[in-house]
Amino acid sequence: MRGLLGLMVLVIPFAASCISANTTFRDFSDLSASPYTYVHKNASFTHTTSKALCLFRSNPFLGAGPLYESLHRQYQLGPNEAFINQRFDTVNKFWLFLCETDYTLSADIVRFSHVPQRSTTAQTKTQQSIAPSKPAGKAVTVVAPGVVQVKCHNKASITGRPNPTTGKSTVRFDLPGPASCQIQIEEQVLQAVLSPGESRLCYLDNTTVICTDVVSSQ
């Protein structure tokens, strides 16, 4: 009998604990046509929440935005570098009197390379015969309904307010080259690669931010 009680004492804590994992692959990246090479694979940041008695939370999960910011802080991107292939993992751990959840955001880091330039004579002839597909200059334009916030690597966050007539916000800023940027509408965030001269029309579809290229009429 004593042996049976001792076995129960050892088994009960393990029987009262379990671990469940949920792994999803969600690539929010929108790559431009520039060639790139991988710099670092599986860069990740994990935030753990704990609840005593599975009821009283000590450090809540604040959403995808803080995870992206923490990933940027942990892996300082260099010039022409960006995150792609984002993956979001959730691991739930249930102990006897404690519940923990690990939220992990992982991504690969790539570096964009410059396209070799043609000779000046050939480039001039090409420009005269073919109109550019994107407007000249380094300005990037993001248009979205309601309030939109855009934050690129090594640049301050820019907030666009809706026009009273159209109800759309326009954010325009300069970029020296392709950059990893966050486009936020309400509480939802899209991680995308923006390049100089691009124009994006973004909107919120249920819980997902979707951005499409806008062809310039110039």
CYANA upper distance limits for C-alpha pairs under 8 A (distance plus 0.5 A):
  1 MET  CA      5 LEU  CA      6.77
  2 ARG  CA      6 GLY  CA      6.60
  3 GLY  CA      7 LEU  CA      6.65
  4 LEU  CA      8 MET  CA      6.75
  5 LEU  CA      9 VAL  CA      6.75
  6 GLY  CA     10 LEU  CA      6.97
  7 LEU  CA     11 VAL  CA      6.60
  8 MET  CA     12 ILE  CA      6.28
  9 VAL  CA     13 PRO  CA      7.88
 10 LEU  CA     14 PHE  CA      7.87
 11 VAL  CA     15 ALA  CA      6.51
 12 ILE  CA     16 ALA  CA      6.51
 13 PRO  CA     17 SER  CA      7.02
 13 PRO  CA     95 TRP  CA      8.25
 13 PRO  CA     96 LEU  CA      6.68
 14 PHE  CA     18 CYS  CA      8.24
 16 ALA  CA     94 PHE  CA      8.24
 16 ALA  CA     95 TRP  CA      6.83
 16 ALA  CA     96 LEU  CA      5.87
 17 SER  CA     93 LYS  CA      7.98
 17 SER  CA     94 PHE  CA      5.59
 17 SER  CA     95 TRP  CA      4.76
 17 SER  CA     96 LEU  CA      6.34
 18 CYS  CA     93 LYS  CA      6.50
 18 CYS  CA     94 PHE  CA      5.74
 18 CYS  CA     95 TRP  CA      7.19
 19 ILE  CA     91 VAL  CA      7.67
 19 ILE  CA     92 ASN  CA      6.17
 19 ILE  CA     93 LYS  CA      4.91
 19 ILE  CA     94 PHE  CA      6.67
 20 SER  CA     91 VAL  CA      6.31
 20 SER  CA     92 ASN  CA      5.62
 20 SER  CA     93 LYS  CA      6.96
 21 ALA  CA     89 ASP  CA      8.06
 21 ALA  CA     90 THR  CA      6.33
 21 ALA  CA     91 VAL  CA      4.73
 21 ALA  CA     92 ASN  CA      6.60
 22 ASN  CA     89 ASP  CA      6.42
 22 ASN  CA     90 THR  CA      5.58
 22 ASN  CA     91 VAL  CA      6.64
 23 THR  CA     87 ARG  CA      8.35
 23 THR  CA     88 PHE  CA      6.98
 23 THR  CA     89 ASP  CA      4.99
 23 THR  CA     90 THR  CA      6.79
 24 THR  CA     87 ARG  CA      6.72
 24 THR  CA     88 PHE  CA      6.12
 24 THR  CA     89 ASP  CA      6.60
 25 PHE  CA     85 ASN  CA      8.37
 25 PHE  CA     86 GLN  CA      7.48
 25 PHE  CA     87 ARG  CA      5.23
 25 PHE  CA     88 PHE  CA      6.97
 26 ARG  CA     85 ASN  CA      7.72
 26 ARG  CA     86 GLN  CA      6.42
 26 ARG  CA     87 ARG  CA      5.96
 26 ARG  CA     88 PHE  CA      7.49
 27 ASP  CA     84 ILE  CA      7.50
 27 ASP  CA     85 ASN  CA      5.22
 27 ASP  CA     86 GLN  CA      5.48
 27 ASP  CA     87 ARG  CA      7.30
 28 PHE  CA     84 ILE  CA      8.01
 28 PHE  CA     85 ASN  CA      7.58
 28 PHE  CA     86 GLN  CA      6.87
 28 PHE  CA    190 LEU  CA      6.64
 28 PHE  CA    191 GLN  CA      6.08
 28 PHE  CA    192 ALA  CA      7.12
 29 SER  CA     83 PHE  CA      8.00
 29 SER  CA     84 ILE  CA      5.74
 29 SER  CA     85 ASN  CA      6.94
 29 SER  CA     86 GLN  CA      7.79
 29 SER  CA    190 LEU  CA      8.38
 29 SER  CA    191 GLN  CA      6.22
 29 SER  CA    192 ALA  CA      5.24
 29 SER  CA    193 VAL  CA      7.06
 30 ASP  CA    191 GLN  CA      8.24
 30 ASP  CA    192 ALA  CA      5.40
 30 ASP  CA    193 VAL  CA      6.08
 31 LEU  CA    192 ALA  CA      7.64
 31 LEU  CA    193 VAL  CA      6.03
 31 LEU  CA    194 LEU  CA      8.38
 32 SER  CA    178 PRO  CA      8.36
 32 SER  CA    193 VAL  CA      7.19
 32 SER  CA    194 LEU  CA      7.72
 32 SER  CA    195 SER  CA      7.39
 34 SER  CA    112 PHE  CA      6.83
 34 SER  CA    113 SER  CA      7.36
 34 SER  CA    114 HIS  CA      7.67
 34 SER  CA    115 VAL  CA      7.59
 35 PRO  CA    112 PHE  CA      6.27
 35 PRO  CA    113 SER  CA      6.22
 35 PRO  CA    114 HIS  CA      7.92
 35 PRO  CA    115 VAL  CA      7.88
 36 TYR  CA    110 VAL  CA      6.68
 36 TYR  CA    111 ARG  CA      5.80
 36 TYR  CA    112 PHE  CA      4.60
 36 TYR  CA    113 SER  CA      6.02
 37 THR  CA    110 VAL  CA      5.91
 37 THR  CA    111 ARG  CA      5.91
 37 THR  CA    112 PHE  CA      7.09
 37 THR  CA    113 SER  CA      8.16
 38 TYR  CA    108 ASP  CA      7.83
 38 TYR  CA    109 ILE  CA      6.54
 38 TYR  CA    110 VAL  CA      4.81
 38 TYR  CA    111 ARG  CA      6.88
 39 VAL  CA    108 ASP  CA      8.28
 39 VAL  CA    109 ILE  CA      5.94
 39 VAL  CA    110 VAL  CA      5.64
 39 VAL  CA    111 ARG  CA      6.89
 40 HIS  CA    108 ASP  CA      6.35
 40 HIS  CA    109 ILE  CA      5.51
 40 HIS  CA    110 VAL  CA      7.51
 41 LYS  CA    107 ALA  CA      7.39
 41 LYS  CA    108 ASP  CA      4.90
 41 LYS  CA    109 ILE  CA      6.72
 42 ASN  CA    106 SER  CA      6.17
 42 ASN  CA    107 ALA  CA      5.79
 42 ASN  CA    108 ASP  CA      5.77
 43 ALA  CA     71 LEU  CA      8.43
 43 ALA  CA     75 TYR  CA      8.06
 43 ALA  CA    106 SER  CA      5.91
 43 ALA  CA    107 ALA  CA      5.78
 43 ALA  CA    108 ASP  CA      6.44
 43 ALA  CA    109 ILE  CA      7.83
 44 SER  CA     71 LEU  CA      7.16
 44 SER  CA    104 THR  CA      7.15
 44 SER  CA    105 LEU  CA      5.99
 44 SER  CA    106 SER  CA      4.58
 44 SER  CA    107 ALA  CA      6.88
 45 PHE  CA     67 LEU  CA      7.55
 45 PHE  CA     70 SER  CA      7.41
 45 PHE  CA     71 LEU  CA      6.11
 45 PHE  CA     74 GLN  CA      8.20
 45 PHE  CA    104 THR  CA      6.09
 45 PHE  CA    105 LEU  CA      6.00
 45 PHE  CA    106 SER  CA      7.09
 46 THR  CA     67 LEU  CA      8.35
 46 THR  CA    102 ASP  CA      6.93
 46 THR  CA    103 TYR  CA      5.97
 46 THR  CA    104 THR  CA      4.71
 46 THR  CA    105 LEU  CA      7.02
 47 HIS  CA     61 PHE  CA      7.98
 47 HIS  CA     67 LEU  CA      8.14
 47 HIS  CA    102 ASP  CA      6.27
 47 HIS  CA    103 TYR  CA      5.69
 47 HIS  CA    104 THR  CA      6.95
 48 THR  CA     59 ASN  CA      8.38
 48 THR  CA     61 PHE  CA      8.32
 48 THR  CA    100 GLU  CA      7.27
 48 THR  CA    101 THR  CA      6.07
 48 THR  CA    102 ASP  CA      4.92
 48 THR  CA    103 TYR  CA      6.74
 49 THR  CA     57 ARG  CA      7.78
 49 THR  CA     58 SER  CA      7.50
 49 THR  CA     59 ASN  CA      5.82
 49 THR  CA     60 PRO  CA      6.21
 49 THR  CA     61 PHE  CA      6.95
 49 THR  CA    100 GLU  CA      6.07
 49 THR  CA    101 THR  CA      5.76
 49 THR  CA    102 ASP  CA      7.08
 50 SER  CA     54 CYS  CA      8.49
 50 SER  CA     57 ARG  CA      6.26
 50 SER  CA     58 SER  CA      6.30
 50 SER  CA     59 ASN  CA      6.96
 50 SER  CA     60 PRO  CA      8.30
 50 SER  CA     98 LEU  CA      7.62
 50 SER  CA     99 CYS  CA      6.30
 50 SER  CA    100 GLU  CA      5.02
 50 SER  CA    101 THR  CA      7.18
 51 LYS  CA     55 LEU  CA      6.21
 51 LYS  CA     56 PHE  CA      5.41
 51 LYS  CA     57 ARG  CA      4.64
 51 LYS  CA     58 SER  CA      6.58
 51 LYS  CA     98 LEU  CA      6.36
 51 LYS  CA     99 CYS  CA      5.66
 51 LYS  CA    100 GLU  CA      6.90
 52 ALA  CA     56 PHE  CA      5.72
 52 ALA  CA     57 ARG  CA      7.14
 52 ALA  CA     58 SER  CA      8.37
 52 ALA  CA     97 PHE  CA      6.79
 52 ALA  CA     98 LEU  CA      5.40
 52 ALA  CA     99 CYS  CA      7.13
 53 LEU  CA     96 LEU  CA      8.48
 53 LEU  CA     97 PHE  CA      5.09
 53 LEU  CA     98 LEU  CA      5.70
 53 LEU  CA     99 CYS  CA      7.56
 54 CYS  CA     97 PHE  CA      7.36
 54 CYS  CA     98 LEU  CA      6.08
 54 CYS  CA     99 CYS  CA      5.48
 61 PHE  CA    103 TYR  CA      8.50
 62 LEU  CA     66 PRO  CA      7.14
 63 GLY  CA     67 LEU  CA      7.61
 64 ALA  CA     68 TYR  CA      6.85
 64 ALA  CA    188 GLN  CA      8.36
 64 ALA  CA    189 VAL  CA      7.60
 65 GLY  CA     69 GLU  CA      6.85
 65 GLY  CA    189 VAL  CA      7.01
 66 PRO  CA     70 SER  CA      6.53
 67 LEU  CA     71 LEU  CA      6.59
 67 LEU  CA    105 LEU  CA      7.13
 68 TYR  CA     72 HIS  CA      6.72
 68 TYR  CA    105 LEU  CA      8.10
 69 GLU  CA     73 ARG  CA      6.75
 70 SER  CA     74 GLN  CA      6.58
 71 LEU  CA     75 TYR  CA      6.57
 71 LEU  CA    105 LEU  CA      8.15
 72 HIS  CA     76 GLN  CA      6.37
 72 HIS  CA     77 LEU  CA      7.63
 72 HIS  CA    153 HIS  CA      8.39
 77 LEU  CA     81 GLU  CA      6.17
 77 LEU  CA     82 ALA  CA      7.29
 77 LEU  CA    153 HIS  CA      7.87
 79 PRO  CA    111 ARG  CA      8.27
 80 ASN  CA    111 ARG  CA      6.00
 80 ASN  CA    112 PHE  CA      5.78
 80 ASN  CA    113 SER  CA      7.97
 80 ASN  CA    177 GLY  CA      6.69
 80 ASN  CA    178 PRO  CA      6.13
 80 ASN  CA    179 ALA  CA      6.51
 81 GLU  CA    109 ILE  CA      7.20
 81 GLU  CA    110 VAL  CA      5.96
 81 GLU  CA    111 ARG  CA      4.72
 81 GLU  CA    112 PHE  CA      6.69
 81 GLU  CA    178 PRO  CA      8.17
 81 GLU  CA    179 ALA  CA      7.04
 81 GLU  CA    180 SER  CA      7.65
 82 ALA  CA    109 ILE  CA      6.12
 82 ALA  CA    110 VAL  CA      6.05
 82 ALA  CA    111 ARG  CA      7.05
 82 ALA  CA    179 ALA  CA      6.46
 82 ALA  CA    180 SER  CA      5.09
 82 ALA  CA    193 VAL  CA      7.42
 83 PHE  CA    107 ALA  CA      6.43
 83 PHE  CA    108 ASP  CA      6.09
 83 PHE  CA    109 ILE  CA      5.19
 83 PHE  CA    110 VAL  CA      6.98
 83 PHE  CA    180 SER  CA      6.81
 84 ILE  CA    107 ALA  CA      6.27
 84 ILE  CA    108 ASP  CA      5.81
 84 ILE  CA    109 ILE  CA      6.79
 84 ILE  CA    110 VAL  CA      7.70
 85 ASN  CA    107 ALA  CA      5.86
 85 ASN  CA    108 ASP  CA      6.44
 86 GLN  CA    105 LEU  CA      7.45
 86 GLN  CA    106 SER  CA      6.11
 86 GLN  CA    107 ALA  CA      4.90
 86 GLN  CA    108 ASP  CA      7.68
 87 ARG  CA    105 LEU  CA      6.28
 87 ARG  CA    106 SER  CA      5.52
 87 ARG  CA    107 ALA  CA      6.67
 88 PHE  CA    103 TYR  CA      7.81
 88 PHE  CA    104 THR  CA      6.30
 88 PHE  CA    105 LEU  CA      5.31
 88 PHE  CA    106 SER  CA      6.96
 89 ASP  CA    102 ASP  CA      8.32
 89 ASP  CA    103 TYR  CA      6.41
 89 ASP  CA    104 THR  CA      5.55
 89 ASP  CA    105 LEU  CA      7.05
 90 THR  CA    101 THR  CA      7.39
 90 THR  CA    102 ASP  CA      6.13
 90 THR  CA    103 TYR  CA      5.39
 90 THR  CA    104 THR  CA      6.98
 91 VAL  CA    101 THR  CA      6.06
 91 VAL  CA    102 ASP  CA      5.54
 91 VAL  CA    103 TYR  CA      7.32
 92 ASN  CA     99 CYS  CA      7.95
 92 ASN  CA    100 GLU  CA      6.41
 92 ASN  CA    101 THR  CA      4.99
 92 ASN  CA    102 ASP  CA      7.05
 93 LYS  CA     99 CYS  CA      6.29
 93 LYS  CA    100 GLU  CA      5.55
 93 LYS  CA    101 THR  CA      6.64
 94 PHE  CA     98 LEU  CA      6.69
 94 PHE  CA     99 CYS  CA      5.11
 94 PHE  CA    100 GLU  CA      6.97
 95 TRP  CA     99 CYS  CA      6.50
112 PHE  CA    178 PRO  CA      7.67
118 ARG  CA    122 ALA  CA      6.87
118 ARG  CA    123 GLN  CA      6.31
119 SER  CA    123 GLN  CA      6.49
120 THR  CA    124 THR  CA      6.55
121 THR  CA    125 LYS  CA      6.88
122 ALA  CA    126 THR  CA      6.69
123 GLN  CA    127 GLN  CA      6.66
124 THR  CA    128 GLN  CA      6.75
125 LYS  CA    129 SER  CA      6.83
126 THR  CA    130 ILE  CA      6.29
127 GLN  CA    131 ALA  CA      6.83
127 GLN  CA    132 PRO  CA      7.73
132 PRO  CA    136 ALA  CA      8.25
133 SER  CA    215 VAL  CA      7.95
133 SER  CA    216 SER  CA      8.08
134 LYS  CA    197 GLY  CA      6.27
134 LYS  CA    198 GLU  CA      6.96
134 LYS  CA    215 VAL  CA      7.67
134 LYS  CA    216 SER  CA      6.94
135 PRO  CA    197 GLY  CA      5.84
135 PRO  CA    198 GLU  CA      7.92
135 PRO  CA    216 SER  CA      7.02
135 PRO  CA    218 GLN  CA      7.44
136 ALA  CA    197 GLY  CA      6.55
137 GLY  CA    196 PRO  CA      7.44
137 GLY  CA    197 GLY  CA      6.38
138 LYS  CA    174 ASP  CA      5.66
138 LYS  CA    175 LEU  CA      6.07
138 LYS  CA    176 PRO  CA      7.00
138 LYS  CA    177 GLY  CA      8.44
138 LYS  CA    196 PRO  CA      4.92
138 LYS  CA    197 GLY  CA      5.80
139 ALA  CA    172 ARG  CA      6.92
139 ALA  CA    173 PHE  CA      5.80
139 ALA  CA    174 ASP  CA      4.77
139 ALA  CA    175 LEU  CA      6.90
139 ALA  CA    196 PRO  CA      6.18
139 ALA  CA    197 GLY  CA      5.75
139 ALA  CA    198 GLU  CA      7.87
140 VAL  CA    172 ARG  CA      5.99
140 VAL  CA    173 PHE  CA      5.94
140 VAL  CA    174 ASP  CA      6.44
140 VAL  CA    175 LEU  CA      7.42
140 VAL  CA    194 LEU  CA      7.91
140 VAL  CA    195 SER  CA      7.56
140 VAL  CA    196 PRO  CA      6.11
140 VAL  CA    197 GLY  CA      5.83
140 VAL  CA    198 GLU  CA      5.66
140 VAL  CA    199 SER  CA      6.41
141 THR  CA    170 THR  CA      7.44
141 THR  CA    171 VAL  CA      6.18
141 THR  CA    172 ARG  CA      4.93
141 THR  CA    173 PHE  CA      7.32
141 THR  CA    197 GLY  CA      8.30
141 THR  CA    198 GLU  CA      6.90
141 THR  CA    199 SER  CA      5.06
141 THR  CA    200 ARG  CA      6.69
142 VAL  CA    170 THR  CA      6.27
142 VAL  CA    171 VAL  CA      5.64
142 VAL  CA    172 ARG  CA      6.95
142 VAL  CA    199 SER  CA      6.37
142 VAL  CA    200 ARG  CA      5.31
142 VAL  CA    201 LEU  CA      6.54
142 VAL  CA    202 CYS  CA      7.58
143 VAL  CA    168 LYS  CA      7.21
143 VAL  CA    169 SER  CA      6.09
143 VAL  CA    170 THR  CA      5.06
143 VAL  CA    171 VAL  CA      6.95
143 VAL  CA    199 SER  CA      8.32
143 VAL  CA    200 ARG  CA      6.70
143 VAL  CA    201 LEU  CA      5.39
143 VAL  CA    202 CYS  CA      6.57
144 ALA  CA    148 VAL  CA      6.85
144 ALA  CA    168 LYS  CA      5.97
144 ALA  CA    169 SER  CA      5.85
144 ALA  CA    170 THR  CA      7.24
144 ALA  CA    201 LEU  CA      6.44
144 ALA  CA    202 CYS  CA      5.37
144 ALA  CA    203 TYR  CA      6.13
145 PRO  CA    162 PRO  CA      7.26
145 PRO  CA    167 GLY  CA      6.46
145 PRO  CA    168 LYS  CA      4.67
145 PRO  CA    169 SER  CA      6.41
145 PRO  CA    202 CYS  CA      8.19
145 PRO  CA    203 TYR  CA      6.93
146 GLY  CA    161 ARG  CA      7.21
146 GLY  CA    162 PRO  CA      5.66
146 GLY  CA    167 GLY  CA      6.71
146 GLY  CA    168 LYS  CA      6.13
146 GLY  CA    169 SER  CA      6.60
146 GLY  CA    185 ILE  CA      8.22
147 VAL  CA    159 THR  CA      7.65
147 VAL  CA    160 GLY  CA      6.20
147 VAL  CA    161 ARG  CA      5.52
147 VAL  CA    162 PRO  CA      6.48
147 VAL  CA    168 LYS  CA      8.36
147 VAL  CA    169 SER  CA      6.76
147 VAL  CA    185 ILE  CA      6.98
147 VAL  CA    186 GLU  CA      7.71
148 VAL  CA    159 THR  CA      6.32
148 VAL  CA    160 GLY  CA      5.74
148 VAL  CA    161 ARG  CA      7.50
148 VAL  CA    169 SER  CA      7.14
148 VAL  CA    171 VAL  CA      8.41
148 VAL  CA    183 ILE  CA      7.61
148 VAL  CA    184 GLN  CA      6.28
148 VAL  CA    185 ILE  CA      5.54
148 VAL  CA    186 GLU  CA      7.95
149 GLN  CA    157 SER  CA      7.30
149 GLN  CA    158 ILE  CA      6.14
149 GLN  CA    159 THR  CA      4.87
149 GLN  CA    160 GLY  CA      6.74
149 GLN  CA    182 GLN  CA      8.37
149 GLN  CA    183 ILE  CA      6.33
149 GLN  CA    184 GLN  CA      5.56
149 GLN  CA    185 ILE  CA      7.20
150 VAL  CA    157 SER  CA      6.22
150 VAL  CA    158 ILE  CA      5.76
150 VAL  CA    159 THR  CA      6.95
150 VAL  CA    171 VAL  CA      8.12
150 VAL  CA    181 CYS  CA      7.35
150 VAL  CA    182 GLN  CA      6.10
150 VAL  CA    183 ILE  CA      5.19
150 VAL  CA    184 GLN  CA      6.90
151 LYS  CA    155 LYS  CA      7.08
151 LYS  CA    156 ALA  CA      6.77
151 LYS  CA    157 SER  CA      4.81
151 LYS  CA    158 ILE  CA      6.77
151 LYS  CA    181 CYS  CA      5.95
151 LYS  CA    182 GLN  CA      5.64
151 LYS  CA    183 ILE  CA      7.26
152 CYS  CA    156 ALA  CA      7.76
152 CYS  CA    157 SER  CA      7.68
152 CYS  CA    179 ALA  CA      6.99
152 CYS  CA    180 SER  CA      6.34
152 CYS  CA    181 CYS  CA      4.48
152 CYS  CA    182 GLN  CA      6.75
153 HIS  CA    179 ALA  CA      7.00
153 HIS  CA    180 SER  CA      6.52
153 HIS  CA    181 CYS  CA      6.82
158 ILE  CA    171 VAL  CA      7.64
159 THR  CA    171 VAL  CA      7.59
160 GLY  CA    169 SER  CA      5.63
160 GLY  CA    170 THR  CA      6.25
160 GLY  CA    171 VAL  CA      5.93
161 ARG  CA    168 LYS  CA      8.08
161 ARG  CA    169 SER  CA      5.58
161 ARG  CA    170 THR  CA      7.97
162 PRO  CA    166 THR  CA      7.95
162 PRO  CA    167 GLY  CA      5.43
162 PRO  CA    168 LYS  CA      5.02
162 PRO  CA    169 SER  CA      4.61
162 PRO  CA    170 THR  CA      8.05
163 ASN  CA    167 GLY  CA      5.47
163 ASN  CA    168 LYS  CA      5.99
163 ASN  CA    169 SER  CA      6.58
174 ASP  CA    196 PRO  CA      7.56
175 LEU  CA    179 ALA  CA      8.08
175 LEU  CA    195 SER  CA      7.59
175 LEU  CA    196 PRO  CA      6.04
176 PRO  CA    196 PRO  CA      7.31
177 GLY  CA    195 SER  CA      6.38
177 GLY  CA    196 PRO  CA      6.42
178 PRO  CA    193 VAL  CA      6.89
178 PRO  CA    194 LEU  CA      6.02
178 PRO  CA    195 SER  CA      4.70
178 PRO  CA    196 PRO  CA      7.16
179 ALA  CA    193 VAL  CA      5.94
179 ALA  CA    194 LEU  CA      6.03
179 ALA  CA    195 SER  CA      7.03
180 SER  CA    191 GLN  CA      7.49
180 SER  CA    192 ALA  CA      6.40
180 SER  CA    193 VAL  CA      5.11
180 SER  CA    194 LEU  CA      7.06
181 CYS  CA    191 GLN  CA      6.28
181 CYS  CA    192 ALA  CA      5.94
181 CYS  CA    193 VAL  CA      6.44
181 CYS  CA    194 LEU  CA      7.16
182 GLN  CA    189 VAL  CA      6.86
182 GLN  CA    190 LEU  CA      6.11
182 GLN  CA    191 GLN  CA      5.20
182 GLN  CA    192 ALA  CA      6.86
183 ILE  CA    189 VAL  CA      6.14
183 ILE  CA    190 LEU  CA      5.61
183 ILE  CA    191 GLN  CA      6.99
183 ILE  CA    192 ALA  CA      7.93
183 ILE  CA    209 VAL  CA      8.41
184 GLN  CA    188 GLN  CA      6.13
184 GLN  CA    189 VAL  CA      4.87
184 GLN  CA    190 LEU  CA      6.82
184 GLN  CA    209 VAL  CA      8.06
185 ILE  CA    189 VAL  CA      7.13
185 ILE  CA    203 TYR  CA      8.04
185 ILE  CA    204 LEU  CA      7.23
185 ILE  CA    209 VAL  CA      7.48
188 GLN  CA    204 LEU  CA      8.45
188 GLN  CA    207 THR  CA      6.98
188 GLN  CA    208 THR  CA      6.99
188 GLN  CA    209 VAL  CA      6.91
189 VAL  CA    208 THR  CA      8.24
189 VAL  CA    209 VAL  CA      6.99
190 LEU  CA    208 THR  CA      8.22
190 LEU  CA    209 VAL  CA      6.22
190 LEU  CA    210 ILE  CA      8.06
194 LEU  CA    198 GLU  CA      7.45
198 GLU  CA    213 ASP  CA      7.83
198 GLU  CA    214 VAL  CA      8.21
199 SER  CA    213 ASP  CA      6.48
199 SER  CA    214 VAL  CA      5.80
199 SER  CA    215 VAL  CA      7.92
199 SER  CA    216 SER  CA      8.24
200 ARG  CA    211 CYS  CA      6.47
200 ARG  CA    212 THR  CA      5.99
200 ARG  CA    213 ASP  CA      5.31
200 ARG  CA    214 VAL  CA      6.08
201 LEU  CA    211 CYS  CA      5.93
201 LEU  CA    212 THR  CA      5.83
201 LEU  CA    213 ASP  CA      6.94
201 LEU  CA    214 VAL  CA      6.92
202 CYS  CA    209 VAL  CA      7.35
202 CYS  CA    210 ILE  CA      5.98
202 CYS  CA    211 CYS  CA      4.55
202 CYS  CA    212 THR  CA      6.91
203 TYR  CA    209 VAL  CA      6.31
203 TYR  CA    210 ILE  CA      6.05
203 TYR  CA    211 CYS  CA      7.04
204 LEU  CA    208 THR  CA      6.24
204 LEU  CA    209 VAL  CA      5.11
204 LEU  CA    210 ILE  CA      6.75
205 ASP  CA    209 VAL  CA      6.65
205 ASP  CA    210 ILE  CA      7.32
